[in-house]
Amino acid sequence: MSVELMQYTDTTQNRQQINDYQLTDVTYTGTPKSVVAKAKEDPDRMPIMIMLEDQLAGFFCLHIHKGPLEIGGNVKTDVLLRALSIDERFRGQGISLTAMNLVSTFVNVLFPNVTRIILAVNQRNVPAQRLYQKAGFRDTGIHRVGKIGPQYVLFKMVNN
């Protein structure tokens, strides 16, 4: 299984893969379409594709500058990871864990000044909490209330 993280580019093939993306439960996340739409309006948001071979298996967003500030982060040293999802056809294969294990190196290449990846995870989203903990994310001790309830703010140091 070869999982790779790639910055989204607006190509016919990538648009088609996003249109074919299967994600019915968006309680805790956004769809790739919504992530791309927000990124078109905000240059600080970078959509990231999780590729399994040549297929789009997952998606998330890296948000710099104002993004980390939304959850108590540092604008100079942090990047906010948001809207992680895995296409329903690819779940249960360890793709999300592999992607979250790759994210530090990926962030270091894109943003050499960033030393920490932060994210907010809903307290009710226990599977996501377990995933992030397995991938080395730790609790900052900051708790906040998001759009649908209480959240933990987690962090992972970047491999500099």
C-alpha positions in Angstrom: 0.0 0.0 0.0 1.6 3.2 -1.1 0.0 6.3 0.5 1.2 9.7 -0.6 0.2 13.3 0.4 -0.2 15.7 -2.5 -1.2 19.4 -2.7 -4.5 19.7 -4.6 -4.3 21.3 -8.0 -7.3 22.2 -10.1 -7.1 19.7 -12.9 -9.9 17.8 -14.7 -8.7 14.5 -13.1 -8.6 15.9 -9.6 -12.0 17.6 -10.0 -13.4 14.2 -11.2 -12.0 12.4 -8.2 -13.5 14.9 -5.8 -16.8 14.6 -7.6 -16.6 10.8 -7.2 -15.6 11.1 -3.5 -17.9 9.1 -1.2 -18.5 10.8 2.2 -22.1 10.7 3.6 -21.5 11.5 7.2 -20.1 15.1 7.5 -20.9 15.5 11.2 -17.3 16.2 12.1 -15.7 17.1 8.8 -16.1 18.9 5.5 -16.3 17.4 2.1 -13.3 17.8 -0.3 -15.6 20.1 -2.4 -16.2 22.4 0.5 -12.5 22.4 1.4 -11.5 23.4 -2.1 -14.3 26.0 -2.3 -13.0 27.7 0.9 -9.4 27.5 -0.3 -10.4 29.4 -3.5 -11.6 32.2 -1.2 -8.7 32.0 1.3 -5.1 31.7 0.0 -4.0 30.6 3.5 -5.9 27.3 3.1 -4.1 24.5 1.2 -6.2 21.4 0.2 -4.3 18.2 0.5 -5.1 14.9 -1.2 -4.4 11.6 0.4 -3.6 9.3 -2.6 -3.5 5.5 -2.6 -1.6 4.7 -5.7 -3.4 6.9 -8.2 -6.7 7.1 -6.4 -8.0 9.8 -4.1 -8.5 8.0 -0.8 -8.7 10.9 1.6 -8.6 14.7 2.0 -7.7 17.4 4.5 -6.7 21.1 4.6 -3.7 22.8 6.0 -4.5 26.3 7.2 -1.7 28.8 8.0 -1.7 32.3 9.5 -5.3 33.0 10.8 -6.1 29.3 10.9 -4.1 28.4 14.0 -5.3 31.5 15.8 -8.8 30.2 15.6 -7.9 27.5 18.2 -5.3 29.2 20.3 -2.3 28.5 18.1 0.7 30.6 17.2 0.5 32.3 13.8 4.3 32.1 13.3 5.0 28.5 14.2 1.8 26.5 13.8 -0.3 25.1 10.9 -3.9 24.1 11.5 -5.0 20.7 10.1 -8.7 20.6 9.4 -11.4 18.6 7.7 -9.7 15.2 7.5 -11.8 12.6 5.8 -11.4 9.2 4.2 -13.5 8.2 1.2 -15.9 5.5 2.5 -14.6 3.0 -0.1 -11.1 3.2 1.4 -11.9 3.0 5.2 -10.4 0.3 7.4 -7.1 0.1 5.5 -5.0 2.2 7.8 -4.8 5.1 5.3 -5.7 7.8 7.7 -3.0 6.7 10.2 -0.4 6.4 7.4 -1.4 9.9 6.2 -1.1 11.4 9.7 2.3 9.8 10.1 3.4 11.4 6.9 2.0 14.8 7.7 5.0 16.1 9.7 7.5 15.6 7.0 5.1 17.0 4.4 4.5 20.1 6.4 8.2 20.6 7.0 8.8 20.6 3.2 5.9 23.1 2.5 6.4 25.3 5.5 10.0 25.2 6.8 9.2 27.7 9.6 6.3 25.7 11.1 7.3 23.6 14.1 3.8 22.4 15.2 0.7 21.0 13.6 -2.5 21.7 15.6 -6.1 20.6 15.2 -9.4 20.6 17.1 -11.2 17.3 17.5 -14.7 16.9 18.8 -15.0 15.3 22.2 -17.7 13.0 20.8 -15.5 11.9 17.9 -13.6 9.2 19.8 -12.4 7.3 16.7 -10.7 10.5 15.4 -9.1 11.1 18.9 -7.7 7.5 18.8 -6.3 8.0 15.3 -4.6 11.3 16.2 -3.1 9.8 19.4 -1.8 6.8 17.5 -0.2 9.3 15.0 1.6 11.1 17.8 -0.7 14.0 18.4 -0.9 15.2 22.1 -3.4 17.2 24.1 -2.5 20.9 24.4 -4.7 21.2 27.5 -6.8 23.7 25.6 -10.5 22.9 25.3 -12.9 24.9 23.3 -16.4 24.9 22.0 -16.8 24.4 18.3 -19.8 24.6 16.0 -21.2 21.3 17.3 -19.8 21.1 20.8 -16.8 20.7 23.0 -13.4 20.0 21.3 -9.9 19.1 22.4 -7.0 20.9 20.8 -4.2 18.5 19.9 -0.7 19.1 18.5 2.2 17.2 16.9 5.7 18.6 16.5 7.0 18.8 12.9 10.2 16.8 12.0 12.6 19.7 11.4 
